[in-house]
């Protein structure tokens, strides 16, 4: 009888052990799959961050030899990668893995995005490069370089959490070469670079008068006998910087009863880097047989000065009956 009971107990234990083994195997298989899927996606994101870090470090080290447009284009190209990281990081938060390694890489990515945004904006501001206005980012009184180095160090510890888990996933390290370069060298060599230094320059590209002037010498406008003229002036921003400009037109009579009186028109606008803007002035009153001096002057502003440029024309209105 005891033998029968012993055999029965043994069978029950064996059956239980088999079920436990099957259950454990069934649990390990999904975890292995989850860990490996996470590892592949996380390593892809980390590779992207490390590539940007390497490209930025190279740009900081060698950018002093570039022109302002080329440097700005490369910096902009790097900044455009950041929004994609945020989307990828959010996808990594689920399902939860051991030690919340998901949240560690996602949170680190968000902090690094903020740090890069602040660094890029600061560099663009120092070089007076065109850069979109961004909201204030709180780095908790840390510099961008400090954030980048700290997050890479923190991840250097956490990334080993999956090695002993099903799937034995090895996660890549985060680099911080650009941050260390900034801490050691800074931006002074870029700010002082002759090819990157700001040179503001504006010019009067074209002047259009309606009605069209009659053939004459340079600097002289011989016009039909009309009572008003229309003026169009194209101004070019020849510098790679956003430039506010003020265009002032003064038409001063030099003969007749209205001698010494002036008509003044002033317009202002902000012109983008290496772009042009066409000013159109409404009716400027004139009289047949009148003579006048037309002065067209473009300048920068008090806060954004630029070398002024002036064009002066002698205006000769034809007598009535000769138009």
Number of C-alpha atoms within 10 A of each C-alpha: 6 7 8 9 10 11 12 12 12 12 12 12 12 12 12 12 12 12 12 12 12 12 11 11 11 11 12 15 13 13 17 17 13 17 23 18 14 23 22 14 16 21 16 15 22 21 16 17 21 19 14 20 21 16 17 22 19 14 17 21 18 13 22 20 14 16 16 21 17 12 21 20 12 14 21 16 12 17 16 9 14 20 11 11 18 16 12 16 22 16 14 22 18 12 12 14 18 11 11 14 20 22 17 18 25 22 17 19 24 17 19 24 22 19 22 21 18 21 17 19 19 15 19 19 12 14 20 18 21 18 17 9 7 9 8 8 11 11 15 7 8 11 14 24 21 18 23 27 18 15 20 20 15 15 19 15 10 17 20 17 17 21 13 10 15 17 19 15 20 17 22 18 19 24 23 23 19 23 24 16 17 18 14 9 12 15 18 10 15 21 18 13 16 15 16 24 17 17 14 18 20 24 19 21 13 11 14 13 13 13 14 13 16 13 10 10 8 8 12 17 22 18 24 23 20 17 13 14 18 15 16 15 20 15 23 23 25 18 19 22 23 19 26 20 24 17 21 16 23 18 24 20 21 17 13 11 9 12 13 12 13 16 13 13 14 13 13 15 13 14 19 18 18 16 16 18 17 15 16 13 15 12 12 16 12 19 20 19 16 21 22 22 18 22 16 20 18 25 21 21 13 8 7 12 14 21 12 16 16 14 13 15 15 18 22 21 22 19 15 12 8 8 11
